[in-house]
Amino acid sequence: MFDAPPTVDAVVVTAPRLPDAPAAAVFSSVQIEPRLLSARPRVDDALKSAPGASLFRRTGSGIANPTTQGLSLRSIAPSGAGRALVTLDGAPLNDPFGGWVIWTQVQPATLGGAQIVRGAGAGPFGAGALTGVVRLQTADGTNDDLQLELAGGDEGYGRAAVLARGAGRRLLLAGAYERFDGEVPVRGPRRGAADTAIGLESTGLSAAFGDQLGDVAVGLRIAGWREKRGAGLVGADSVASGKSVAVSAARLAEDGRPGWRLQAWAMESDLRNGSVATAAGRTGTTPANDQYATPAQGYGLNAALRGAWWEIGVDGRLFEGESRERFRNMGGAFTRTRVAGGQASVAGLYGEAWRESGPLLLTAGARLDRWSSSDAKRQERDIATGGLVLDERTADQDGTTPTARAGVRYALASDFFLRAAAYSGFRPATLNELHRPFRVGNDITEANAGLEPERLFGGELGAGGDLAGLAWSVTAFATRLEDAIANVTIGVGPGTFPVAGFVPAGGVLRQRQNVGQIEAVGLEAEASRDVTDRLRLRAALSATDARVDGGGQAAQLTGKRPAQAPIWTATAGGEWQMGERLTAALDLRYESGRWEDDLNTRRLSPALTADLRLDATVSRRARLFLAVDNLFDANVETAETADGVESFAPGRLVRAGIVLRR
């Protein structure tokens, strides 16, 4: 796991794509190997081996609410919507309504690797790649095969997954079912009748087809998913579902002829999310909000033409959706309905060039994007009479945003290099941030249809190489995030507020706002080494000091750290081939304390976790495994309410299973 660019063979794969351009070597990247991905039931758990990669909260997608599964990099300012773009063979996996990623839609066993590109993604990645890009790649098999995984474990855990590749590698089918009864997140004497376990039941299916038509590779991928989960409170749960399709074609450069790629994709998603209010002393819950549907659609197109020293391209995305809900519980029943939503679009063109001269590599590129948010509406009606009690129509917004990136890499020797890069990027607000209010317990967060896009400016210096078999890299970076979108506290319960209504005791009222800017400086380091042909060790460190300057909009936040942004994150791990048939892997992760809220009043304690996995090859066709997550049963604090009630991630979880291959 080091800063050198990954090698990509020029082969036909399930989803056609161009190999990495030489310019990729200038920017900070981390490669997650297939064996690390396949050892985890969920992709986001494997990505956390890179310290700066994390979901909004400490919980992984196995127990996190769908709306907090957005991925961010570098701990500059994590967000439920995510500030990183996640793609699979070039097609975005980010939800068209919320920007988060429903990780059930992609199975780790189907992947041939993951590349984490850190820093704003001007150039080929475009809008949304504010703190970086996670590029997932479909694996290319060499033979027809069939793989079946069956697993079970503590707390009612169960998993069944199948992967089949056939028709001369042209067809790939995958599916997985997972369930987990879960644990109650609130522990000790503060737990009450309001508290219950967070459970999960998920299903993901996908099919991919690829073929070669002359010198053009073509591919088709379709996927569908559904996951139901609890929220840790009686009566609060969510269901996220969706489907997607991506069609791709590519031709590699050959004999002086440029290569090209063309891709079209579409995604449809829905979210049902029910929330409750908790009584004093957590003696019970009352239904507070029923977001019974959040239908959304996303459509996109991207194309690129690449020569020997240049690449030009275009891309566009269109999103539309709305939140439909029942709220204002009075007398044991909801009394109002709300429909809020609109459209958003972004389209851009870019050009990038590079030049290699001996040990020197230079690159520069620029983008120009046109964005808009339109057709915004928020209508609230009285259920009994059908009368309209609120009808907000926010004016359409649009703008044109230029971004750019440039860098240099110099190889002082075959095993040592220096590099420098500068970049800018932007992220328009998601439909969720613009239109959907939400509630967690007694805390209420209001939407804001007037949000402006975020913009990031940054630069970094890096070095790396190979020292007697030790692959290493170090990067120092500085960034400024302007018009950062954050959940800002604007009221404290109990009390009644305009639009939001009543906020109970122990709750706060927040609104999504552009809060001036967030400045961050940081350091990243990675190292890995094959100690012997049977033992491989790796370690990584991320340190990020991020501070908010709220300006006149949110002066109360000036000098504070962004919510959910730890300063220190460190990971370490190793794989040991203990014998011809037995392999052991250990992963450690440490996070320093972080703040739960924007005002830095709710502190989450530091956490150190260890995960262990043993794999035993029984025969050429069968393998057994034993995995222990949170090996030492550490207390990992994930949330804290205004009245001091803490929630925790699950403790030790033991899983065991078998993998069969034909």
C-alpha angles and dihedrals in degrees: 000000000000144000099266115108117261119251117240119193117222096245136132109262135184091264114034116236141153119253118253114286116242087248090072090079091069095064130068112265139164125202119215108203123228093245090059091049096048092049090068128065090219130043097224091059090058093046090060089076082083101071098219094053113093145135119248093270131031092259119095124229090270090079106006121111109254091244092062097050096096112128122229132180133216096014090259092138117331116213137190087233091050127233096225128079115232118201136178111208088335099312116112118245094192113118113259092227105037109017090232121123122241096211093196088079094074127048118216093222090064094058128096094194146315127241119202111203110192125207131044112320104227109154118041097359103055131172117021096027091104101140096016148297133272108208113196117193129202114240120250111222124206099207141027107267146162124214129187126187124192122180141166137178151146124336093025094301116170135163136180121181134172132191124185129180121184150137092074094313092305097111129055122182124182137171138166137186119195134177135178127177089202135194134281105261095209112073138187129014094335091066113104143171088283091067125087139159124286107235135181137206116175140168127190128180131179140170127192130186128189134177143163120245103188105300093341121093115210130189143180128196127183126179140176132189144176131183132178122194143166126237101217095260127092109261096013118111143131140216120201121186139163151141135221143188131197128186119194140179130180141171122198122230112262137171093356093312115128120247123230143193131200126184137171124186142175133192132189122191141172134192132196113190126176122191134186140201117238122226123232110285089017089270093147148329137253124205107256106169136007113196092186096177139012105178115187139168132199130190130185147173130192133177136176137187117199131193132180094284106009145050131196127184151155134218137177137185132191124192132184132171148123141214117237118194151155118225146152100076110208126164092002096305139079112258104187141044128209133199116186130166149095145175134292132185140178130185130175148166128214144184129198133180135185138188129201120199114171107296093352124093121182127182138174134172143167139201136198118201132186114206134181143175116201148160091039114177139166117186126176124188136187107247095213097051104019087230120152111245099170131022114173121177113183116204117255117263131203141159147163119247126191119203134173145179135199138171151162133221125191124189107212088183138351089271102037134056141170125207142178131192141177127193148163131206143167141212124201115217115267123242086251093057092044100046118007121085115196142188134217111188105308095339116101126196121194126211124236120211091190098066118138122217119270119242128200130198121186150151138196144190122210145176134186148145144132122301113189091322095321109121109205144164137182126195131184117194142178125195141176119206111199125200088010113194111230140159103255123197110237102161146015127219149276094061147088118254134188113273094350094065123199121007111194127224113285091029135102133208118229134176131201107249141164100251107194110258144326119216120199137178123186152163129223129188134176133181135174135174140180098227090185133349086271103041128061123178130189137178136179138184134197126187119180127173106194124176133182125231102194095184115191094325097062108005091160089070097054111124094012128117120250114260116269094011114129120198097217129039123167133176133186134175148157143197120216124191095211094182142336091291107022129075128178127197128187126189126189127190128184127187126183120224120295136190120252094204142039094249092055094235099121111061122194113210124241116270136205120190135178128200123195129194131182122192122192121189108217097178141334088282104036137057129178124206139189120195128185115192117199089012096191095043093242121188105245109188111213106170144005129198125222090261093053103260109149129210126203139202117246118288125228112342122189120201129180132180152144131247117206125193131190 
